[in-house]
C-alpha cells in the first residue's frame, strides 16, 4: 500500500480503506475510513467500488 500511504486527501483514504477491505483487513480499513471522516459502510465491495468511481468521476 506504499503508493497510497503518501496521499492524505479524502479519496485516497477511501481507496486505501477499500483496498484493505478487499484484503480482508477490516481493522486497517476502519482506520482509513476514520481518516476520510466516514464510518465503514455496510455495503458490498462491489457497491463500494461503484460508489468510489462515482465520487471520483464527480470531481473531474
TANOR-V459394 format. One record per backbone hydrogen bond with DSSP energy under -1.0 kcal/mol. NH is the residue of the N-H (numbers start at 1). CO is the residue of the C=O. E is the energy in kcal/mol with one decimal. If there is no record, write none. Layout:
# TANOR-V459394
nh=NH co=CO e=E
nh=NH co=CO e=E
This chain:
# TANOR-V459394
nh=4 co=1 e=-1.6
nh=5 co=1 e=-1.8
nh=7 co=4 e=-2.3
nh=13 co=9 e=-2.2
nh=14 co=10 e=-2.3
nh=15 co=11 e=-2.6
nh=16 co=12 e=-2.5
nh=17 co=13 e=-2.6
nh=18 co=14 e=-2.5
nh=19 co=15 e=-2.6
nh=20 co=16 e=-1.9
nh=21 co=17 e=-2.1
nh=22 co=18 e=-2.3
nh=23 co=19 e=-1.9
nh=25 co=20 e=-2.7
nh=26 co=24 e=-1.2
nh=29 co=25 e=-2.1
nh=30 co=26 e=-2.8
nh=31 co=27 e=-1.6
nh=32 co=28 e=-2.1
nh=33 co=29 e=-2.5
nh=34 co=30 e=-2.3
nh=35 co=31 e=-2.0
nh=36 co=32 e=-1.5
nh=38 co=33 e=-2.5
nh=48 co=44 e=-2.5
nh=49 co=45 e=-2.5
nh=50 co=46 e=-2.1
nh=51 co=47 e=-2.2
nh=52 co=48 e=-2.5
nh=53 co=49 e=-2.4
nh=54 co=50 e=-2.3
nh=55 co=51 e=-2.6
nh=56 co=52 e=-2.6
nh=57 co=53 e=-2.7
nh=58 co=54 e=-1.9
nh=59 co=56 e=-1.1
